[in-house]
Amino acid sequence: MSGGGLGKFRMGSTDFDTVQSANKALMDFGKKTTLKEMRALTFEELLTLTNDYAAATKKTIFFGPIVDHFVSDGSFDEVARAGNIADVPYMFGYTANDLFDMTQAVVDFCALRAKTSSKPAYAYVFSRQLPGDSSGAFHSADLWYIFHSFRYSWRPFTAGDKALSTKMIEYWTNFARWGNPNGAEDGIWTSYSAGDPKLMELNVVGDDAACTMTGSPKYLGSTFKWR
């Protein structure tokens, strides 16, 4: 969800020595001398440390995987193209106002799977423009729907939003159980293939969920404001 596919869009360095040097600078700033001290920090303490470091040095800290040749032997692109990922069904997607345009990244991954595996790859774009402001279908907006947690939000969600949430939960649950978002049998959500290169668009029309296959998904631009 909002982070898969092939492409060089991921933040952070994959060079182990570079990451070690950056982490050492952060530890020095926080007067930490051992990994044990760093691992003892709570999430709130670590967040405060990284925010203070960023404010003092003007260097933004990102958390992400690196190629250390111990846990990870290569970038996702490298291991996927080499056929060294699990040969299982995949479901990849992003939001219409995500941090980056991930359309090509998702499509490229699904096309690779269609070429190299008999296992299906399902792709989607979450296009629902969330009610309440002009932020759109921003990064993580789909989480309200996957967890059906509208009661914890101030947004004026509609009957259509609730219908979309119910449908998405059904899709995700079916995929977890069957490896197919439709369930035990094929349905409207078709896997991506050269002959049928389409994504599922998840949206709302009136009081109903609008879940349709599209060959021309639209990225509407990020509404996130980088510091």
C-alpha positions in Angstrom: 0.0 0.0 0.0 1.5 3.3 -1.2 5.1 2.0 -1.5 5.4 -0.9 -3.8 6.5 -1.5 -7.3 9.6 -1.0 -9.4 11.3 2.4 -9.5 13.9 4.7 -7.9 11.3 6.7 -6.0 12.1 5.4 -2.5 13.6 7.8 -0.1 16.9 7.1 1.7 20.3 5.7 0.8 20.9 2.0 0.0 24.6 2.4 0.6 25.5 0.8 4.0 28.6 2.9 4.7 26.7 6.1 3.9 23.9 5.1 6.3 26.3 4.2 9.0 28.0 7.6 8.8 24.6 9.4 8.9 23.5 7.3 11.9 26.8 8.0 13.7 26.3 11.7 13.3 22.8 11.4 14.7 24.1 9.4 17.7 26.9 12.0 18.4 24.2 14.7 18.3 22.2 12.8 20.9 25.2 11.9 23.0 24.6 8.2 22.4 27.7 6.0 22.1 26.2 2.5 21.8 23.5 0.7 19.8 22.1 -0.4 23.2 21.4 3.2 24.1 19.7 3.9 20.8 17.6 0.8 21.0 16.5 1.7 24.6 14.9 4.9 23.3 11.1 5.0 23.1 9.5 6.0 19.8 8.7 9.4 21.1 12.3 9.9 22.3 13.7 8.8 18.9 11.3 11.1 17.1 12.3 14.0 19.3 16.0 13.3 18.7 15.6 13.1 14.9 13.4 16.3 14.8 15.9 18.2 17.0 18.8 16.9 14.8 17.0 18.0 11.6 16.3 21.4 13.0 19.9 21.9 14.1 21.6 20.5 11.0 18.9 21.1 8.3 19.3 17.4 7.4 16.1 15.4 7.2 16.1 11.9 8.7 14.2 9.1 6.9 13.6 5.6 8.2 13.8 2.8 5.6 15.4 -0.4 4.6 19.0 -0.5 3.4 21.1 -3.1 1.6 23.4 -4.4 4.3 24.2 -7.8 2.7 23.1 -9.5 5.9 19.3 -9.0 6.1 18.9 -7.6 2.6 21.1 -8.5 -0.4 19.8 -5.9 -2.8 17.2 -3.3 -3.6 13.6 -4.4 -4.2 14.0 -3.8 -7.9 17.2 -5.9 -8.0 15.8 -8.9 -6.2 12.4 -8.7 -8.0 14.1 -8.6 -11.5 16.4 -11.5 -10.4 13.4 -13.6 -9.4 14.4 -13.7 -5.8 11.1 -12.7 -4.2 8.4 -15.0 -3.0 6.5 -16.6 -5.9 3.0 -15.8 -4.5 0.1 -13.6 -5.6 0.6 -9.9 -5.1 -1.6 -6.9 -4.6 -0.1 -3.4 -5.1 -1.6 0.0 -5.1 -1.4 3.7 -4.2 -3.6 6.8 -3.7 -4.4 9.3 -6.3 -2.7 12.1 -4.3 0.2 10.0 -3.0 3.6 11.3 -2.1 4.8 10.3 -5.6 3.2 9.1 -8.8 3.5 5.4 -8.4 1.5 4.4 -11.4 4.4 3.3 -13.5 6.2 1.6 -10.6 3.1 -0.5 -9.8 2.4 -1.3 -13.5 6.0 -2.2 -14.1 6.0 -4.7 -11.2 2.7 -6.3 -12.3 4.0 -6.5 -15.9 7.2 -8.2 -14.6 5.2 -10.7 -12.6 2.9 -11.4 -15.5 6.0 -12.2 -17.6 7.9 -14.3 -15.1 5.3 -16.0 -13.0 2.0 -17.8 -13.3 0.9 -16.2 -10.0 -1.4 -13.2 -10.4 -0.6 -9.6 -9.5 -3.5 -7.2 -8.7 -3.1 -3.5 -8.9 -5.3 -0.6 -7.6 -5.5 3.2 -7.3 -7.5 4.7 -4.4 -9.1 7.8 -5.9 -11.7 8.9 -3.3 -11.2 12.6 -2.5 -11.7 12.6 1.2 -14.6 14.9 2.3 -13.9 17.9 4.6 -11.1 19.8 2.8 -9.1 19.9 -0.4 -6.4 17.4 0.6 -7.7 14.8 -1.8 -6.8 11.1 -1.7 -3.6 11.8 0.1 -0.9 9.3 1.3 -2.5 7.0 4.0 -6.1 8.3 3.3 -7.1 4.7 2.5 -6.3 3.5 6.0 -9.7 5.0 7.3 -11.4 2.6 4.9 -9.2 -0.5 5.4 -9.8 -0.3 9.2 -13.3 1.1 9.0 -12.3 3.7 11.6 -14.4 6.6 10.5 -15.7 7.2 14.1 -12.2 8.4 15.1 -12.1 11.1 12.4 -13.7 14.6 12.2 -14.4 14.2 8.5 -18.0 14.2 7.3 -17.8 10.7 5.8 -20.9 9.6 3.8 -22.9 6.5 3.2 -20.8 6.1 0.0 -17.6 6.1 2.1 -18.9 3.4 4.4 -19.9 1.3 1.3 -16.4 1.7 -0.1 -14.9 0.7 3.2 -17.0 -2.4 3.4 -16.0 -3.3 -0.2 -12.3 -2.7 0.4 -12.3 -4.8 3.6 -13.9 -7.6 1.6 -11.3 -7.3 -1.1 -8.3 -7.2 1.3 -9.8 -10.1 3.4 -10.4 -12.2 0.3 -6.9 -11.6 -0.9 -5.4 -12.6 2.5 -7.5 -15.8 2.4 -7.5 -16.8 -1.2 -4.7 -14.8 -2.9 -7.6 -13.3 -5.0 -9.4 -10.1 -3.9 -12.6 -11.5 -5.5 -12.6 -14.5 -3.2 -12.6 -18.2 -4.2 -13.6 -17.5 -7.7 -12.7 -14.8 -10.3 -14.7 -11.6 -10.4 -14.6 -8.0 -11.5 -11.1 -7.4 -10.2 -8.8 -9.0 -12.9 -5.1 -9.5 -12.4 -2.8 -7.4 -14.5 -1.6 -8.9 -17.7 -0.3 -7.8 -21.1 -3.6 -8.6 -22.6 -5.6 -6.8 -19.9 -3.3 -4.1 -18.4 -5.8 -2.6 -16.0 -6.0 -1.4 -12.4 -8.9 -1.4 -10.0 -10.0 2.2 -9.2 -11.6 2.5 -5.7 -13.9 5.5 -5.4 -17.3 6.7 -4.4 -20.3 7.8 -6.4 -23.2 9.2 -4.4 -24.1 6.7 -1.6 -22.4 3.8 -3.4 -18.9 2.4 -3.7 -17.5 2.8 -7.2 -15.0 -0.1 -7.9 -14.2 -0.3 -11.6 -11.3 -1.5 -13.7 -9.4 1.2 -15.6 -6.5 1.2 -18.1 -5.8 4.9 -17.6 -5.4 5.6 -13.8 -5.0 9.3 -13.0 -2.4 10.6 -10.6 -3.7 13.9 -9.3 -0.5 15.2 -7.6 0.7 15.2 -4.1 -0.9 17.5 -1.5 1.8 16.8 1.0 3.9 19.9 2.0 7.6 19.0 2.4 9.4 20.8 5.2 
